[in-house]
Amino acid sequence: MPTLNFTPNLRRHVETPAAPVKGATVRQVLEMYFQVNPQVRGYILDDQGALRKHMAIFLNQELICDRSDLSDSVQENDDIFVAQALSGG
């Protein structure tokens, strides 16, 4: 089962425990996670269901390709990591 992890700095806003979550796409994994942790949804997705601009999702240490539909395929032993994208100067 894929494992979903979150960057620790999200915990200052909302509890984000790591979890094994079933799903064939990034969207399916996130939706299953949100069923148990609904408060996390607003920090990760915008009101259209797309990944927020300040968020990044890595699938096995590579950025996902589809930020809108989150349709990247997920395999049984994949690691998914959700992080806040940082910028600055």
C-alpha positions as CSV (number, residue, x, y, z in Angstrom):
1,M,0.0,0.0,0.0
2,P,1.4,3.5,-0.8
3,T,2.6,5.6,2.1
4,L,1.6,9.2,2.4
5,N,3.9,11.6,4.4
6,F,3.8,15.3,5.0
7,T,6.5,17.9,5.7
8,P,6.8,18.6,9.4
9,N,6.1,22.4,9.0
10,L,2.5,21.6,8.1
11,R,1.9,20.4,11.7
12,R,2.0,23.9,13.0
13,H,-1.3,24.4,11.2
14,V,-3.0,21.0,11.2
15,E,-2.1,17.5,12.3
16,T,-0.8,15.4,9.4
17,P,0.1,11.9,10.5
18,A,1.8,9.7,8.0
19,A,-0.3,6.8,6.8
20,P,-0.5,3.9,4.4
21,V,-3.3,4.7,2.1
22,K,-4.9,2.7,-0.8
23,G,-5.3,4.3,-4.2
24,A,-4.3,4.0,-7.9
25,T,-3.6,7.7,-8.4
26,V,-2.4,10.6,-6.3
27,R,-5.9,12.0,-6.2
28,Q,-7.4,8.7,-4.9
29,V,-4.7,8.4,-2.2
30,L,-5.4,12.0,-1.0
31,E,-9.1,11.5,-1.1
32,M,-8.8,8.4,1.1
33,Y,-6.6,10.3,3.5
34,F,-9.0,13.2,3.6
35,Q,-11.9,10.9,4.6
36,V,-10.0,10.2,7.9
37,N,-8.3,13.7,8.2
38,P,-10.7,16.1,6.5
39,Q,-9.1,19.2,8.1
40,V,-5.9,18.6,5.9
41,R,-7.8,19.1,2.6
42,G,-7.9,22.9,2.7
43,Y,-4.1,23.1,3.2
44,I,-3.3,20.9,0.3
45,L,-6.0,21.5,-2.3
46,D,-7.7,24.7,-3.5
47,D,-11.4,25.2,-4.0
48,Q,-11.2,23.6,-7.5
49,G,-9.6,20.5,-6.1
50,A,-6.2,21.3,-7.6
51,L,-2.9,21.3,-5.7
52,R,-2.4,24.7,-4.1
53,K,0.4,26.8,-5.6
54,H,2.5,26.8,-2.5
55,M,2.3,23.0,-2.2
56,A,4.4,20.3,-3.9
57,I,3.8,16.5,-4.1
58,F,6.7,14.1,-4.7
59,L,6.0,10.6,-5.9
60,N,9.1,8.5,-5.1
61,Q,11.2,11.7,-4.8
62,E,10.0,13.1,-8.1
63,L,7.6,16.0,-8.5
64,I,4.2,14.8,-9.8
65,C,3.3,15.9,-13.4
66,D,-0.4,16.6,-12.9
67,R,-1.1,19.4,-10.4
68,S,-4.7,19.9,-11.5
69,D,-6.3,16.4,-11.7
70,L,-3.6,14.6,-9.6
71,S,-3.8,11.7,-12.0
72,D,-0.2,10.5,-11.6
73,S,-0.3,6.7,-11.2
74,V,0.6,5.2,-7.8
75,Q,2.0,1.7,-7.3
76,E,1.7,-0.6,-4.2
77,N,5.0,0.3,-2.6
78,D,5.3,4.0,-3.6
79,D,6.1,6.8,-1.3
80,I,4.2,10.1,-1.6
81,F,5.5,13.2,0.2
82,V,3.5,16.4,0.5
83,A,5.6,19.6,1.1
84,Q,5.1,23.3,1.3
85,A,7.0,24.8,-1.7
86,L,9.4,27.5,-0.4
87,S,10.4,30.7,-2.2
88,G,12.2,33.8,-1.2
89,G,15.2,35.9,-1.9
